């Protein structure tokens, strides 16, 4: 019997979390899971929050993930990691990007961008920060954060990396396959450092 997986993928519009969820869902389906995916876009085209629920089990009846039921949260932006943290199980894992996209309230000076690492330490969450900005700079392409994060996340799953690569090849436009595969492979190689509690 396969252990169920509840995965929340969060970010802002244009970061590729829907594509990542599609690739991940296909991989899980190909390993024998029943999979349901649900997307919530909000004001995505204006930099608003985007969340995708990915549920996998022997049989999935609802695509939504309840509060405190996510095994993993993949956050493409630091503030989004905090916004959705209530969905993480007590023993769950947060994987988040060092990317910061200040909301209007921060840009106008009404609020300061929060110290995400300090808050995570205070709460005591099991978390891994992926230094996406530096890694994307080394690739020379800032638009492959999703496959870089997927590469890092794939190490938490007992699934052959070849399945991920095949799914990337099937779901990414032909001219972007090579750079996305490079990003995925880089994500698999980077050091895993848990954020101190």
Backbone torsions as a table, in degrees:
resi	resn	phi	psi	omega
1	UNK	NA	126.6	-179.3
2	UNK	-77.6	138.6	175.4
3	UNK	-72.2	134.3	178.7
4	UNK	-68.1	153.4	178.4
5	UNK	-131.0	128.7	173.0
6	UNK	-116.2	116.4	-174.3
7	UNK	-126.1	126.5	176.3
8	UNK	-105.4	128.3	177.0
9	UNK	-114.8	118.4	-173.5
10	UNK	-128.7	150.7	177.6
11	UNK	-179.4	-157.5	175.4
12	UNK	-118.2	164.5	-177.0
13	UNK	-52.8	135.3	175.8
14	UNK	92.6	0.4	-178.3
15	UNK	-90.6	-7.4	174.9
16	UNK	88.9	18.8	-178.5
17	UNK	-72.4	-24.7	177.9
18	UNK	-70.6	-40.4	175.9
19	UNK	-63.0	-44.2	178.3
20	UNK	-57.9	-43.8	-179.1
21	UNK	-63.9	-38.6	177.9
22	UNK	-63.6	-45.2	178.7
23	UNK	-63.1	-47.9	-179.2
24	UNK	-61.8	-44.1	178.6
25	UNK	-59.7	-41.9	179.3
26	UNK	-64.6	-42.3	178.7
27	UNK	-60.9	-47.3	-179.6
28	UNK	-63.5	-39.7	176.7
29	UNK	-60.6	-41.3	-178.8
30	UNK	-73.0	-10.1	176.1
31	UNK	-101.0	8.2	173.6
32	UNK	102.5	2.6	176.8
33	UNK	-80.8	151.7	161.5
34	UNK	-83.6	134.3	-173.3
35	UNK	-131.3	137.5	172.3
36	UNK	-129.1	137.4	178.9
37	UNK	-126.9	135.9	177.5
38	UNK	-133.5	136.5	-177.7
39	UNK	-116.5	140.7	172.4
40	UNK	-126.3	117.4	-171.8
41	UNK	-94.7	-31.6	-176.3
42	UNK	56.3	-137.1	178.6
43	UNK	-95.2	50.1	-171.9
44	UNK	-54.5	-41.0	-176.9
45	UNK	-70.9	-12.8	178.4
46	UNK	-109.8	26.7	178.8
47	UNK	79.4	17.0	-179.3
48	UNK	-80.5	171.0	-177.3
49	UNK	-65.3	138.9	174.6
50	UNK	-130.2	128.7	178.2
51	UNK	-129.1	139.3	175.8
52	UNK	-126.2	131.1	176.8
53	UNK	-98.2	127.8	175.4
54	UNK	-121.1	114.8	179.2
55	UNK	-117.3	134.1	179.4
56	UNK	-137.7	134.2	178.2
57	UNK	-165.4	-178.4	175.5
58	UNK	-60.9	-38.1	175.4
59	UNK	-146.6	124.6	179.3
60	UNK	-108.3	127.5	-177.6
61	UNK	-101.4	-25.8	-179.8
62	UNK	-136.7	138.8	-179.2
63	UNK	-80.0	-10.7	-175.5
64	UNK	-88.3	151.8	178.2
65	UNK	-112.5	127.8	-179.8
66	UNK	-78.6	165.4	175.6
67	UNK	-56.8	138.3	178.7
68	UNK	63.3	28.5	-179.6
69	UNK	-122.8	-0.9	-179.5
70	UNK	-81.8	130.1	173.9
71	UNK	-74.4	-35.7	-179.2
72	UNK	-138.5	144.3	165.6
73	UNK	-122.4	125.3	172.9
74	UNK	-104.6	115.6	-176.5
75	UNK	-115.4	123.3	-179.0
76	UNK	-84.7	-3.6	-179.2
77	UNK	-149.6	141.9	-171.3
78	UNK	-61.9	-44.8	-178.3
79	UNK	-66.1	-35.3	176.4
80	UNK	-64.8	-32.4	175.4
81	UNK	-58.7	-44.5	178.9
82	UNK	-69.3	-41.7	-176.9
83	UNK	-57.3	-37.0	-174.0
84	UNK	-104.1	5.6	-174.0
85	UNK	-58.9	-29.7	179.4
86	UNK	-62.3	-15.3	179.4
87	UNK	-84.5	-11.4	-176.2
88	UNK	-79.2	134.7	173.2
89	UNK	-61.6	157.6	178.3
90	UNK	-56.5	-38.5	-179.4
91	UNK	-98.1	12.7	-178.5
92	UNK	-77.0	175.9	-176.9
93	UNK	-127.1	131.1	174.3
94	UNK	-101.4	129.4	173.1
95	UNK	-120.8	119.0	-174.9
96	UNK	-134.6	151.7	179.2
97	UNK	-83.8	152.4	175.2
98	UNK	-80.6	5.2	-179.1
99	UNK	-66.9	133.6	176.8
100	UNK	-121.4	122.7	174.7
101	UNK	-120.1	97.0	-175.3
102	UNK	-62.2	131.2	175.7
103	UNK	-73.3	169.8	-177.6
104	UNK	-55.2	-39.3	-178.6
105	UNK	-62.1	-29.6	176.2
106	UNK	-81.2	-42.6	-179.5
107	UNK	-59.8	-39.6	-178.4
108	UNK	-80.0	-7.5	179.1
109	UNK	88.7	3.7	179.5
110	UNK	-68.5	-31.7	178.8
111	UNK	-139.0	161.4	172.7
112	UNK	-98.8	150.3	175.2
113	UNK	-66.2	128.9	-174.1
114	UNK	-70.5	156.5	174.7
115	UNK	-82.2	88.8	-172.7
116	UNK	-60.8	-44.1	-178.2
117	UNK	-62.2	-41.2	179.0
118	UNK	-62.1	-44.5	-179.5
119	UNK	-63.2	-43.5	179.6
120	UNK	-63.9	-38.8	177.1
121	UNK	-63.2	-43.9	-179.0
122	UNK	-63.2	-38.2	-179.7
123	UNK	-75.9	-31.1	180.0
124	UNK	83.5	35.7	-178.7
125	UNK	-81.7	141.4	171.2
126	UNK	-74.7	111.7	-173.1
127	UNK	-140.4	148.0	175.4
128	UNK	-126.6	126.5	177.1
129	UNK	-99.4	130.0	177.8
130	UNK	-104.0	121.5	-177.6
131	UNK	-80.1	73.2	-172.6
132	UNK	-63.0	-42.8	-175.1
133	UNK	-57.0	-47.8	-179.8
134	UNK	-66.2	-42.6	-177.8
135	UNK	-66.9	-41.6	178.6
136	UNK	-66.5	-35.4	176.9
137	UNK	-61.3	-39.0	179.4
138	UNK	-67.1	-26.9	177.8
139	UNK	-84.8	-19.6	-178.1
140	UNK	75.4	22.3	-179.6
141	UNK	-151.2	118.4	-177.0
142	UNK	-88.2	-0.5	-173.6
143	UNK	-100.2	12.8	-179.0
144	UNK	-116.4	26.9	177.6
145	UNK	-57.5	-38.2	-176.7
146	UNK	-61.8	-45.9	-178.3
147	UNK	-76.2	-27.2	173.3
148	UNK	-64.1	-47.8	178.3
149	UNK	-64.5	-37.5	177.7
150	UNK	-62.7	-41.5	177.4
151	UNK	-58.8	-45.4	178.7
152	UNK	-62.9	-48.6	-178.2
153	UNK	-62.3	-35.2	-175.8
154	UNK	-58.2	-23.1	179.9
155	UNK	-70.9	-16.1	178.2
156	UNK	-85.5	-9.5	-177.3
157	UNK	-110.7	143.9	178.5
158	UNK	-88.8	66.4	-176.7
159	UNK	-133.8	135.0	-179.8
160	UNK	-57.5	129.2	-178.3
161	UNK	-62.5	-23.1	178.3
162	UNK	-61.0	-33.2	178.3
163	UNK	-65.1	-38.7	177.1
164	UNK	-64.7	-44.6	-178.0
165	UNK	-63.5	-41.6	178.0
166	UNK	-62.7	-39.8	179.4
167	UNK	-67.9	-38.1	175.0
168	UNK	-60.1	-46.1	-179.7
169	UNK	-61.3	-34.3	-179.5
170	UNK	-78.6	-26.9	-170.8
171	UNK	-108.1	-10.1	-178.6
172	UNK	-104.6	142.2	177.0
173	UNK	-56.0	142.7	-173.4
174	UNK	-49.1	-43.3	-175.5
175	UNK	-71.0	-10.9	-179.2
176	UNK	-112.7	3.6	-177.7
177	UNK	-62.4	-48.8	-175.0
178	UNK	-58.9	-48.3	-177.9
179	UNK	-67.6	-34.2	177.7
180	UNK	-69.4	-37.3	176.1
181	UNK	-66.5	-39.0	176.4
182	UNK	-62.2	-42.4	179.4
183	UNK	-64.3	-43.6	178.5
184	UNK	-59.5	-47.7	-179.2
185	UNK	-63.5	-38.4	177.1
186	UNK	-63.5	-42.5	177.3
187	UNK	-60.1	-33.5	178.7
188	UNK	-73.5	-23.8	-175.3
189	UNK	-94.1	-21.9	-173.0
190	UNK	-68.2	152.4	-177.6
191	UNK	-63.4	139.3	177.1
192	UNK	-94.0	107.7	179.1
193	UNK	-121.2	113.8	178.1
194	UNK	-71.7	138.2	177.2
195	UNK	-66.0	132.1	-178.5
196	UNK	-60.2	140.3	178.3
197	UNK	-93.0	NA	NA
